[in-house]
């Protein structure tokens, strides 16, 4: 069969277009990033009563920078961290745990020999490192929460599963006419062949996880009082634990600042392993740097025995 004239014209046009595209050279595109000026980064979330809480001091890095955290000796050797208190004056911080490439500690952990933070008082912090702008921040210690009661209902794990979730009914008396934010924690002491150690609960807002996809669930470590401001309120949390033998649970509740609440909420959202997760922006209360400085209230603690 003879080809139609319009078919021949289409083929000629196609080859002409391909030839034109092949003859054009694609120019290299160079994306020039603005120069990065490192600033100090401080993560100082002090949890009263928790002696294991560590403070991190490091620097921000650019997208093309390489940073070997456990080898940053020059940075560590010139670092100073100072806490200004209303009763003891300036308290110098110190590194109590050096980084170790073989452990899950890649940055030095700092602490202060000061533990009795005063409710309602203002504390400030200052960090200096050679070659960087000094950073500062301040925070007010919140009031200790009024914990009315905690009831725990233990649940055995199904035969084919290791984890179970115990039901916690937590009743608090929330102060009126102010925004309040809370942090909850609970642990239990287990004995493993004569060795005793603490295990922490992970709290969720659902009683079970039938499909074992934790990113589809809501963690419940922090909460605000928007739905119960100024009244006694009972909320429910489900603490996840393994099949361990224990006889008591230590439950703690803290009041935290709004900035701390926002930061921890952002951190939880950042760590959600979900394809539907949205970009997270971390709040910042560090002047001339990045990070967070916060102090919790003293904890209100309840010991539940079985």
KOLKOL-771547 format. One record per residue (C-alpha): residue number from 1; x, y, z; residue in one letter. Coordinates in steps of 0.5 Angstrom, whole numbers, plus 2048, in hexadecimal, padded with zeros to 3 digits. Each point is the difference from the previous one (the first is absolute). Example, Ala and Ser with C-alpha at 12.3 -4.5 7.8 and 13.67 -1.06 7.14 Angstrom:
BEGIN
<n:1; xx:819; yy:7F7; zz:810; res:A> .
<n:2; xx:802; yy:807; zz:7FE; res:S> .
END
This chain:
BEGIN
<n:1; xx:800; yy:800; zz:800; res:X> .
<n:2; xx:802; yy:807; zz:7FE; res:X> .
<n:3; xx:802; yy:805; zz:806; res:X> .
<n:4; xx:7FB; yy:806; zz:800; res:X> .
<n:5; xx:804; yy:807; zz:7FF; res:X> .
<n:6; xx:7FE; yy:802; zz:807; res:X> .
<n:7; xx:803; yy:7FA; zz:803; res:X> .
<n:8; xx:806; yy:801; zz:7FD; res:X> .
<n:9; xx:800; yy:808; zz:802; res:X> .
<n:10; xx:7FF; yy:7FD; zz:807; res:X> .
<n:11; xx:806; yy:7FC; zz:800; res:X> .
<n:12; xx:805; yy:805; zz:7FD; res:X> .
<n:13; xx:7FD; yy:805; zz:805; res:X> .
<n:14; xx:802; yy:7FB; zz:806; res:X> .
<n:15; xx:807; yy:7FF; zz:7FD; res:X> .
<n:16; xx:801; yy:807; zz:800; res:X> .
<n:17; xx:7FE; yy:801; zz:807; res:X> .
<n:18; xx:804; yy:7FA; zz:802; res:X> .
<n:19; xx:806; yy:803; zz:7FD; res:X> .
<n:20; xx:7FF; yy:807; zz:802; res:X> .
<n:21; xx:800; yy:7FD; zz:807; res:X> .
<n:22; xx:806; yy:7FC; zz:800; res:X> .
<n:23; xx:804; yy:806; zz:7FD; res:X> .
<n:24; xx:7FE; yy:804; zz:806; res:X> .
<n:25; xx:805; yy:800; zz:805; res:X> .
<n:26; xx:7FD; yy:800; zz:808; res:X> .
<n:27; xx:804; yy:805; zz:804; res:X> .
<n:28; xx:803; yy:7FE; zz:806; res:X> .
<n:29; xx:7FC; yy:803; zz:806; res:X> .
<n:30; xx:804; yy:802; zz:806; res:X> .
<n:31; xx:7FC; yy:801; zz:807; res:X> .
<n:32; xx:804; yy:805; zz:804; res:X> .
<n:33; xx:7FE; yy:7FF; zz:807; res:X> .
<n:34; xx:801; yy:806; zz:805; res:X> .
<n:35; xx:806; yy:800; zz:805; res:X> .
<n:36; xx:7FE; yy:7FC; zz:806; res:X> .
<n:37; xx:801; yy:804; zz:807; res:X> .
<n:38; xx:800; yy:7FB; zz:805; res:X> .
<n:39; xx:7FD; yy:802; zz:807; res:X> .
<n:40; xx:800; yy:7FC; zz:806; res:X> .
<n:41; xx:7FA; yy:7FB; zz:802; res:X> .
<n:42; xx:7FE; yy:7FF; zz:807; res:X> .
<n:43; xx:7FB; yy:7FA; zz:802; res:X> .
<n:44; xx:7FF; yy:801; zz:807; res:X> .
<n:45; xx:7F9; yy:7FD; zz:803; res:X> .
<n:46; xx:801; yy:7FF; zz:807; res:X> .
<n:47; xx:7FC; yy:7FB; zz:803; res:X> .
<n:48; xx:800; yy:801; zz:808; res:X> .
<n:49; xx:801; yy:7FA; zz:804; res:X> .
<n:50; xx:803; yy:7FC; zz:7FA; res:X> .
<n:51; xx:808; yy:800; zz:801; res:X> .
<n:52; xx:801; yy:7FD; zz:7F9; res:X> .
<n:53; xx:7FD; yy:806; zz:7FC; res:X> .
<n:54; xx:806; yy:802; zz:7FC; res:X> .
<n:55; xx:801; yy:807; zz:7FC; res:X> .
<n:56; xx:803; yy:800; zz:7F9; res:X> .
<n:57; xx:804; yy:806; zz:7FD; res:X> .
<n:58; xx:802; yy:800; zz:7F9; res:X> .
<n:59; xx:800; yy:804; zz:7FA; res:X> .
<n:60; xx:7FC; yy:801; zz:7FA; res:X> .
<n:61; xx:802; yy:7FD; zz:7F9; res:X> .
<n:62; xx:7FF; yy:802; zz:7F9; res:X> .
<n:63; xx:7FD; yy:7FB; zz:7FB; res:X> .
<n:64; xx:807; yy:7FF; zz:7FD; res:X> .
<n:65; xx:804; yy:7FF; zz:807; res:X> .
<n:66; xx:803; yy:7FA; zz:803; res:X> .
<n:67; xx:800; yy:7FF; zz:807; res:X> .
<n:68; xx:803; yy:7FB; zz:804; res:X> .
<n:69; xx:7FC; yy:801; zz:807; res:X> .
<n:70; xx:805; yy:7FB; zz:804; res:X> .
<n:71; xx:806; yy:803; zz:7FD; res:X> .
<n:72; xx:7FE; yy:808; zz:801; res:X> .
<n:73; xx:806; yy:801; zz:806; res:X> .
<n:74; xx:801; yy:807; zz:7FE; res:X> .
<n:75; xx:7F9; yy:802; zz:801; res:X> .
<n:76; xx:800; yy:7FC; zz:807; res:X> .
<n:77; xx:806; yy:803; zz:803; res:X> .
<n:78; xx:7FE; yy:807; zz:7FF; res:X> .
<n:79; xx:7F9; yy:7FF; zz:802; res:X> .
<n:80; xx:7FD; yy:803; zz:806; res:X> .
<n:81; xx:7F8; yy:800; zz:803; res:X> .
<n:82; xx:7FE; yy:804; zz:806; res:X> .
<n:83; xx:7F9; yy:800; zz:803; res:X> .
<n:84; xx:7FE; yy:806; zz:804; res:X> .
<n:85; xx:7FC; yy:7FE; zz:806; res:X> .
<n:86; xx:7FC; yy:805; zz:805; res:X> .
<n:87; xx:803; yy:7FD; zz:806; res:X> .
<n:88; xx:807; yy:7FD; zz:7FF; res:X> .
<n:89; xx:802; yy:805; zz:7FA; res:X> .
<n:90; xx:804; yy:7FD; zz:7FA; res:X> .
<n:91; xx:801; yy:7F9; zz:800; res:X> .
<n:92; xx:805; yy:7FD; zz:7FB; res:X> .
<n:93; xx:7FE; yy:7FA; zz:7FC; res:X> .
<n:94; xx:805; yy:7FA; zz:7FE; res:X> .
<n:95; xx:800; yy:7FA; zz:7FB; res:X> .
<n:96; xx:7FE; yy:7FA; zz:804; res:X> .
<n:97; xx:800; yy:7FB; zz:7FB; res:X> .
<n:98; xx:805; yy:801; zz:7FA; res:X> .
<n:99; xx:7FE; yy:7FD; zz:7F9; res:X> .
<n:100; xx:801; yy:7F9; zz:7FE; res:X> .
<n:101; xx:800; yy:7FE; zz:7F9; res:X> .
<n:102; xx:7FE; yy:7F9; zz:802; res:X> .
<n:103; xx:7FA; yy:802; zz:804; res:X> .
<n:104; xx:7FA; yy:804; zz:7FF; res:X> .
<n:105; xx:803; yy:806; zz:802; res:X> .
<n:106; xx:803; yy:804; zz:7FB; res:X> .
<n:107; xx:800; yy:807; zz:803; res:X> .
<n:108; xx:803; yy:802; zz:807; res:X> .
<n:109; xx:7FA; yy:800; zz:806; res:X> .
<n:110; xx:801; yy:806; zz:804; res:X> .
<n:111; xx:7FC; yy:801; zz:807; res:X> .
<n:112; xx:800; yy:805; zz:806; res:X> .
<n:113; xx:801; yy:7FE; zz:807; res:X> .
<n:114; xx:7FA; yy:804; zz:802; res:X> .
<n:115; xx:7F9; yy:7FC; zz:801; res:X> .
<n:116; xx:7FB; yy:804; zz:804; res:X> .
<n:117; xx:7FD; yy:805; zz:7FB; res:X> .
<n:118; xx:7FB; yy:805; zz:803; res:X> .
<n:119; xx:7F9; yy:800; zz:7FE; res:X> .
<n:120; xx:7FE; yy:807; zz:7FD; res:X> .
<n:121; xx:808; yy:802; zz:7FF; res:X> .
<n:122; xx:803; yy:802; zz:7FA; res:X> .
<n:123; xx:807; yy:7FC; zz:7FE; res:X> .
<n:124; xx:804; yy:802; zz:7FA; res:X> .
<n:125; xx:806; yy:7FD; zz:7FD; res:X> .
<n:126; xx:806; yy:802; zz:7FC; res:X> .
<n:127; xx:804; yy:7FC; zz:7FB; res:X> .
<n:128; xx:807; yy:802; zz:7FD; res:X> .
<n:129; xx:805; yy:7FD; zz:7FB; res:X> .
<n:130; xx:806; yy:803; zz:7FD; res:X> .
<n:131; xx:7FE; yy:802; zz:7F9; res:X> .
<n:132; xx:7F8; yy:801; zz:801; res:X> .
<n:133; xx:7FB; yy:805; zz:802; res:X> .
<n:134; xx:7FE; yy:7FF; zz:807; res:X> .
<n:135; xx:7F9; yy:7FD; zz:801; res:X> .
<n:136; xx:7FC; yy:802; zz:806; res:X> .
<n:137; xx:7F9; yy:7FE; zz:802; res:X> .
<n:138; xx:7FB; yy:800; zz:806; res:X> .
<n:139; xx:7FA; yy:7FC; zz:803; res:X> .
<n:140; xx:7FB; yy:800; zz:806; res:X> .
<n:141; xx:7FF; yy:7FA; zz:804; res:X> .
<n:142; xx:7F9; yy:7FE; zz:800; res:X> .
<n:143; xx:7FC; yy:7FE; zz:806; res:X> .
<n:144; xx:7FF; yy:7F9; zz:802; res:X> .
<n:145; xx:7FA; yy:7FC; zz:7FE; res:X> .
<n:146; xx:7FA; yy:7FE; zz:804; res:X> .
<n:147; xx:800; yy:7F9; zz:7FF; res:X> .
<n:148; xx:7F9; yy:7FD; zz:803; res:X> .
<n:149; xx:801; yy:7F9; zz:7FF; res:X> .
<n:150; xx:802; yy:7FB; zz:7FB; res:X> .
<n:151; xx:7FD; yy:7F9; zz:7FF; res:X> .
<n:152; xx:804; yy:7FA; zz:7FC; res:X> .
<n:153; xx:7FC; yy:7FA; zz:7FD; res:X> .
<n:154; xx:805; yy:7FB; zz:7FD; res:X> .
<n:155; xx:7FF; yy:7FC; zz:7FA; res:X> .
<n:156; xx:803; yy:7FA; zz:7FE; res:X> .
<n:157; xx:803; yy:7FF; zz:7F9; res:X> .
<n:158; xx:7FD; yy:7FB; zz:7FB; res:X> .
<n:159; xx:804; yy:7FA; zz:800; res:X> .
<n:160; xx:803; yy:802; zz:7F9; res:X> .
<n:161; xx:802; yy:806; zz:802; res:X> .
<n:162; xx:806; yy:803; zz:805; res:X> .
<n:163; xx:7FD; yy:807; zz:801; res:X> .
<n:164; xx:7F9; yy:802; zz:804; res:X> .
<n:165; xx:7FD; yy:807; zz:802; res:X> .
<n:166; xx:7FE; yy:801; zz:807; res:X> .
<n:167; xx:7FB; yy:805; zz:801; res:X> .
<n:168; xx:801; yy:807; zz:804; res:X> .
<n:169; xx:7FB; yy:804; zz:802; res:X> .
<n:170; xx:803; yy:807; zz:802; res:X> .
<n:171; xx:7FC; yy:805; zz:804; res:X> .
<n:172; xx:803; yy:807; zz:801; res:X> .
<n:173; xx:7FE; yy:806; zz:803; res:X> .
<n:174; xx:801; yy:806; zz:7FB; res:X> .
<n:175; xx:801; yy:807; zz:802; res:X> .
<n:176; xx:7FB; yy:805; zz:7FD; res:X> .
<n:177; xx:801; yy:806; zz:7FB; res:X> .
<n:178; xx:807; yy:7FE; zz:7FD; res:X> .
<n:179; xx:803; yy:7FB; zz:7FB; res:X> .
<n:180; xx:803; yy:7FA; zz:803; res:X> .
<n:181; xx:804; yy:7FA; zz:7FD; res:X> .
<n:182; xx:802; yy:7FA; zz:803; res:X> .
<n:183; xx:805; yy:7FA; zz:7FF; res:X> .
<n:184; xx:7FF; yy:7F9; zz:802; res:X> .
<n:185; xx:805; yy:7FA; zz:802; res:X> .
<n:186; xx:7FF; yy:7FA; zz:803; res:X> .
<n:187; xx:805; yy:7FA; zz:801; res:X> .
<n:188; xx:800; yy:7F9; zz:804; res:X> .
<n:189; xx:806; yy:7FC; zz:803; res:X> .
<n:190; xx:801; yy:7FA; zz:7FE; res:X> .
<n:191; xx:805; yy:7FA; zz:802; res:X> .
<n:192; xx:804; yy:7FC; zz:7FB; res:X> .
<n:193; xx:804; yy:7FB; zz:803; res:X> .
<n:194; xx:802; yy:804; zz:806; res:X> .
<n:195; xx:801; yy:806; zz:7FC; res:X> .
<n:196; xx:7FB; yy:806; zz:801; res:X> .
<n:197; xx:7FF; yy:805; zz:7FB; res:X> .
<n:198; xx:7FA; yy:805; zz:7FE; res:X> .
<n:199; xx:7FC; yy:800; zz:7FA; res:X> .
<n:200; xx:7FC; yy:805; zz:7FD; res:X> .
<n:201; xx:7F9; yy:800; zz:7FE; res:X> .
<n:202; xx:7FE; yy:803; zz:7F9; res:X> .
<n:203; xx:7FA; yy:804; zz:800; res:X> .
<n:204; xx:7FA; yy:7FF; zz:7FA; res:X> .
<n:205; xx:7F9; yy:803; zz:800; res:X> .
<n:206; xx:7FE; yy:7F9; zz:7FD; res:X> .
<n:207; xx:7FF; yy:7FA; zz:804; res:X> .
<n:208; xx:803; yy:7FB; zz:7FB; res:X> .
<n:209; xx:804; yy:800; zz:7FA; res:X> .
<n:210; xx:7FD; yy:7FA; zz:7FC; res:X> .
<n:211; xx:804; yy:801; zz:7F9; res:X> .
<n:212; xx:807; yy:802; zz:804; res:X> .
<n:213; xx:801; yy:807; zz:7FC; res:X> .
<n:214; xx:802; yy:805; zz:805; res:X> .
<n:215; xx:800; yy:806; zz:7FB; res:X> .
<n:216; xx:7F9; yy:7FF; zz:7FF; res:X> .
<n:217; xx:7FE; yy:801; zz:808; res:X> .
<n:218; xx:801; yy:807; zz:804; res:X> .
<n:219; xx:805; yy:800; zz:806; res:X> .
<n:220; xx:7FE; yy:803; zz:806; res:X> .
<n:221; xx:805; yy:802; zz:804; res:X> .
<n:222; xx:7FE; yy:808; zz:801; res:X> .
<n:223; xx:7F9; yy:803; zz:800; res:X> .
<n:224; xx:7FD; yy:807; zz:801; res:X> .
<n:225; xx:7FA; yy:802; zz:804; res:X> .
<n:226; xx:7FC; yy:803; zz:7FA; res:X> .
<n:227; xx:7FA; yy:7FC; zz:801; res:X> .
<n:228; xx:800; yy:800; zz:808; res:X> .
<n:229; xx:803; yy:806; zz:802; res:X> .
<n:230; xx:7FF; yy:802; zz:807; res:X> .
<n:231; xx:7FC; yy:7FA; zz:802; res:X> .
<n:232; xx:802; yy:7F9; zz:803; res:X> .
<n:233; xx:801; yy:7FB; zz:7FA; res:X> .
<n:234; xx:801; yy:7F9; zz:7FF; res:X> .
<n:235; xx:804; yy:7FE; zz:7FA; res:X> .
<n:236; xx:802; yy:7F9; zz:7FD; res:X> .
<n:237; xx:806; yy:7FD; zz:7FD; res:X> .
<n:238; xx:803; yy:7F9; zz:7FE; res:X> .
<n:239; xx:807; yy:7FF; zz:803; res:X> .
<n:240; xx:803; yy:7FA; zz:7FB; res:X> .
<n:241; xx:805; yy:7FB; zz:804; res:X> .
<n:242; xx:802; yy:7F9; zz:7FF; res:X> .
<n:243; xx:7FF; yy:7FA; zz:803; res:X> .
<n:244; xx:804; yy:802; zz:807; res:X> .
<n:245; xx:7FF; yy:7FE; zz:807; res:X> .
<n:246; xx:7FF; yy:806; zz:804; res:X> .
<n:247; xx:7FC; yy:802; zz:807; res:X> .
<n:248; xx:800; yy:807; zz:7FF; res:X> .
<n:249; xx:800; yy:806; zz:7FB; res:X> .
<n:250; xx:802; yy:807; zz:802; res:X> .
<n:251; xx:7FC; yy:805; zz:7FC; res:X> .
<n:252; xx:803; yy:808; zz:7FF; res:X> .
<n:253; xx:7FC; yy:806; zz:7FD; res:X> .
<n:254; xx:804; yy:806; zz:7FF; res:X> .
<n:255; xx:7FD; yy:807; zz:7FE; res:X> .
<n:256; xx:805; yy:803; zz:7FA; res:X> .
<n:257; xx:800; yy:807; zz:7FC; res:X> .
<n:258; xx:7FC; yy:801; zz:7FA; res:X> .
<n:259; xx:807; yy:800; zz:7FC; res:X> .
<n:260; xx:802; yy:7FA; zz:803; res:X> .
<n:261; xx:7F9; yy:7FD; zz:7FE; res:X> .
<n:262; xx:801; yy:802; zz:7F9; res:X> .
<n:263; xx:807; yy:7FE; zz:7FF; res:X> .
<n:264; xx:7FE; yy:7F9; zz:803; res:X> .
<n:265; xx:7FA; yy:800; zz:7FB; res:X> .
<n:266; xx:804; yy:801; zz:7FA; res:X> .
<n:267; xx:806; yy:7FB; zz:802; res:X> .
<n:268; xx:7FA; yy:7FB; zz:801; res:X> .
<n:269; xx:7FE; yy:802; zz:7F9; res:X> .
<n:270; xx:807; yy:800; zz:7FD; res:X> .
<n:271; xx:801; yy:7F9; zz:802; res:X> .
<n:272; xx:7F9; yy:7FD; zz:7FD; res:X> .
<n:273; xx:802; yy:7FB; zz:7FB; res:X> .
<n:274; xx:7FA; yy:801; zz:7FC; res:X> .
<n:275; xx:800; yy:802; zz:7F8; res:X> .
<n:276; xx:7FB; yy:805; zz:802; res:X> .
<n:277; xx:804; yy:804; zz:805; res:X> .
<n:278; xx:800; yy:807; zz:7FE; res:X> .
<n:279; xx:807; yy:804; zz:801; res:X> .
<n:280; xx:801; yy:802; zz:807; res:X> .
<n:281; xx:803; yy:807; zz:803; res:X> .
<n:282; xx:803; yy:800; zz:806; res:X> .
<n:283; xx:7FE; yy:806; zz:805; res:X> .
<n:284; xx:806; yy:804; zz:803; res:X> .
<n:285; xx:801; yy:804; zz:806; res:X> .
<n:286; xx:808; yy:801; zz:800; res:X> .
<n:287; xx:802; yy:807; zz:7FE; res:X> .
<n:288; xx:806; yy:800; zz:7FB; res:X> .
<n:289; xx:7FF; yy:7F9; zz:7FF; res:X> .
<n:290; xx:7FC; yy:7FA; zz:7FF; res:X> .
<n:291; xx:7FC; yy:7FB; zz:805; res:X> .
<n:292; xx:7FC; yy:800; zz:806; res:X> .
<n:293; xx:802; yy:801; zz:808; res:X> .
<n:294; xx:7FA; yy:7FE; zz:804; res:X> .
<n:295; xx:7FF; yy:7FD; zz:808; res:X> .
<n:296; xx:7FA; yy:7FC; zz:802; res:X> .
<n:297; xx:7FD; yy:801; zz:806; res:X> .
<n:298; xx:801; yy:7FB; zz:806; res:X> .
<n:299; xx:7FD; yy:7FA; zz:7FE; res:X> .
<n:300; xx:7FA; yy:7FD; zz:804; res:X> .
<n:301; xx:801; yy:7F9; zz:801; res:X> .
<n:302; xx:7FB; yy:7FA; zz:802; res:X> .
<n:303; xx:802; yy:7F9; zz:802; res:X> .
<n:304; xx:7FB; yy:7FB; zz:7FD; res:X> .
<n:305; xx:801; yy:7F9; zz:804; res:X> .
<n:306; xx:7FD; yy:7F9; zz:7FD; res:X> .
END
